[in-house]
Amino acid sequence: MRVLVTGAAGHIGGHVIDDLLAHGHRIVATDLVPVDDPRLDRVHTGDLSDPGLVRDAMAGADAVVHLGAIPHPNSDDDSALFATNCLTAHRVLDEAGRTGVRRVVAASSLAAVGLAWSPRPQSPRYVPLDEEHPTLVQDPYGLSKVVLEETARATHRRHGTDIVCMRFPFTGTGERLARQLAAVRDDPAAHRTDLWGWLDTRDAARAVRYALHAELTGCHVLNVAAEDTSSPLPTARLLDEHHPGVPYFAELTGHASLFDTTACARLLGFAPKHRRNALDADAGAGAPAGDG
């Protein structure tokens, strides 16, 4: 397929491009900054709020991977962050629907639940947290991801486009991931709001490819996370110490994730390859910390 990848210069974008090219796909890329990669069919540099740029980039695309957005909540202008993410999501998804693209994979976030960047301390209503968990969002970044998911549903209703919105946690690999795991180890309380969720970026890229090929119709919002937490402490202890009293509906053995990813496994046939304890073992054995 010829796949349009927005946000191609970002951390996930680079891994997605590598993975898709390795599996025979052709890539058209867009980003605010130039993407210098001779392997790509075309590169469009500019803002996704520009309808002309989106229209030109979409030409000839069989599928779209929409990663282009402000990827964090750090902003001096919350309204601008919200508006940017919502506008660009609508530009890309609506243009995909209008031009007959049949499959879109969009990067949502587990921040859409509303825990990760909440200005007030919150706990989940229950764990493992599935896609039906009530929305608790207060912050503009998480709210923009809720709007992305609703835009995807509206696009499917209007144009029939099949869309998968992937709720990612922190994603990293190599040194980026090593720094995150060290921070969680040193201060697990600081990560109570993200429920110690994580995903190796190589697994994120694989999940995107699986979503492009999965035999499904409709619009689906899926949790995509590692099967374990980012903390070396047992999951039951983390929950008791930092979210006491939260009911749980599955046995919290070992370092089991607090995110339910069964829908992702069922619909996409996807399971992450990377686990924290294996990464720790590699580090202890002196293995290189490269992306692999």
N, C-alpha and C positions, 0 to 999 in steps of 0.2 A: 504494500500500500504506500501511497504518498501521504505522509502524515505532517500536518502543520503543528509545530511545537511552539507555543508562546512562552515567554520567559525562558528562552533557550540558554541564556547566559547564567542563569541561577544555579544554585547547588544541585537541586533535583534535576533541573533541565539538562545539565551536562551529562548526568548519569543516564537519563532517559534516552538522550540522543545516542550515546554509545551503545546502549542495549538494543535499541531499535535498529541501528545500522548493522550491528552484529547479527541480527536476525533477518536481514535482507530488505528492510524498508527504506524508502526514500524520504528525505526530510526537507521540509521548508521551515525556516526558523525566523522568529521575530523576538526582538528585545529592544529596550531603550538604548542599550549600548551595542556597538558593533560585535558581531560574532564572526570571527575569522576562522573558518573551518572549511577546507577545500572539499570535504566529503559531502557537503550539503548541496541540495539542488538549487535552493535560493535562500537569500537572507534579506529580510526587511527590517531596517532599523528605524525605530520611531515609537510613538505612543499609541497604545491600543485604544485610547479614546478617539483617535482619528479614524473616522469611518472609511476613508479612502485607503489607508494603510491596511486595515483589517480586510477590506474587500479584495485588494490586490494579493495579500498573503493567502487568502482563502482559495484563490483561483486554482482549480485542479486538485484540491485536497480530497482524499477519500475519507480521512478521519482527522480529528483534532485532539491534541493534548493541551489543555489550557492550564498553564502554570503561571502565567503572567499576572502578577499582583504585587502589592506591597506585602511582603511575607512576614511581617512582625507588627506588634502593636505600638512601637516606639515612634511617636509623632508629636510635633508641636501643635498640630491642628487635627484634632480627632475627626472633625467633620470632613476635612479634605481626604483623610485616609479612607473613611467610610465611602465617600462619594467616588473616589478613584476605583476602589475595588468593585463597587457595585456597577459603575458605568462600564468598566472594561469587561466585566463578566457578561453583561447584557450585550455589548457590541459583538463579542466573539460568539456567544451561543446563538444569538439571533441571526447573525450572518451565516453561521453554519447551517441553521435550519432553513434559511431562505435559499441557500445554494444547493440544498439536497444532500449535505453531508449526513451519513447515516449513523455515525458513532462519534461521540465526544467523551473524553475522559477529562474530568476537571479536578484540580487539587482543592478540596475543601480542607478542613482542619478539625481536630477534636476540640479546638477552641470554640466551635459552634455550639457545644453543650453549654458553655458559659463559666466553666470552672477556672480555666487556665489563667485568664487575665482579669478576673473579677476584682473590682475595687473593694469589695467587701468579702471577708472569708466565707466560703461556702463549702459544703460537702455534697457528694452525690446522694441522690435519693436511695440508691441501691447499687450494688456491684454484683457481678461484672456489669459494667455500663454498656448497654447495647444501643442500637440506633433509635430505639423508641423512647429512650430516656427523656424526661421533660427538659425543655429548653430553659436554662437559667441565666442566659446571657445578659450582661449589663454593659460590657465594653464595646467600643466601636469596631475593633478588629473581629472579635467573635461574631458580632452582629452582621458584619459584611459577609461572613461565611454562611450565616443563615440565609441571607439574601441570595447568595450564589446558589444555594441548594434550591430555593424557591424559584429562582430564575431558570434553573435546569428543568424543574417540573413543568413550569409554564411553557418552556421551549418544546418539551415533548408533547404537551397538550396541543400546542399550536401547529407544530411542524411535523410531529411524529418522530423526531430525532431520538435515538436511543442514547442515553447519557448515564455515565457512572461518575458519581461524586465520591472521591476518596478522602475520608477523614483521617489525615495523617497526624501523628504526634511529632515530637522532635525527631528530625531525621539527620543522620550523620554517619560518617565512616572515617576510617583512618584517624588522624589527629583530632579532627573535629569531634568525632564520637568519643575518643579517649578523654578529651577535656570534659565533655558532658558527664561521662560515667564517673570521673574523679570528683566532679562537683557534687554529684548526687551522693556518692560515698561519704564525702566529708560533711555534707549538710542535707540529710534526707528531708528535713522539715521544710527547707526552702523549695522543695519540689512536690509538696503535698497537693498543690492545686492542679498539677498536670498528671496526678495519680501515677507518677513514675513511669509514664509511657514513653516509648522510644521505638525507632525502626531504623535499621541499617539502610542507607540510601540505595545500596545495590538491590535490596529487597523492594524498596519503593519503586525503583525503575522496573523491576520484574512485574510487580503488581500492575503497573500502568500497561505493560505489554499484554498481560493476561486479560485486562479489562478491554483492551482494543479487540481481542479475538474471541472473547466469551460469547457463547450463543445465548443471548438474552435480549429481551425487548423491554421498553419502558424506561423509567428514570429510577435509579437506585442510589441510595446513600449508604456507604459502607465504611465501617471502622477497619482501618488497616494498621496493625501494630504488631510489634514483636510478641512472642508468646510468653515472655517473662518480663519482669520489671527491670528498670535501670538501676535498682538498688541491690546491694548484697544482703540486705536484711530480708527475712522471710515476709511474705506478703501479709500474712495474718497479723504480724507484729506491726507492720507499717499502718495497716488499717486501724488497729486498736489504739495506737499511739497518736495518730494524726487525724483520724476520722472516726472517733469512737461512736458506737451506737448505730452505725450505718448497716442496714441489713444486707446480707449476701445470700445469693441463690445458687451458688456453686461452691464446692469445697475449695478453699484457698490453700492448697498444698504448695510447699516449697516457695518458689519465686513466681508463681503464676500471675499473669497479667490481670489487671483490673478492668480491662476492656474486652468485651465479647466480640470476637471476630468470626463467629461461626457463619454469619451470612456471607462474608467475603469468601470463606472456604467453600461454601456450598455453591455460590453463584459463579465464582471465577475459577474454582479449583486451585486456589492459591494458598500456599503456606510459606511463611518466612523461613529462610535458610539459616539466619544468623541469630545466635543467642548470646546473652551477656557472659555467661560462665565460660563459653568457648573462647570468647574474645579475651577474657581475663587469663585463661590458660595460655593462649597464644602470647600474650604480653609477658607472662611469667617465664615462658620458654625463650624469650628474646626474639620472637618473630617480628619482622618489620611491620610498622604501623601504616603501611600504604593502603590504598583503596582496594587493591586486589582485583 
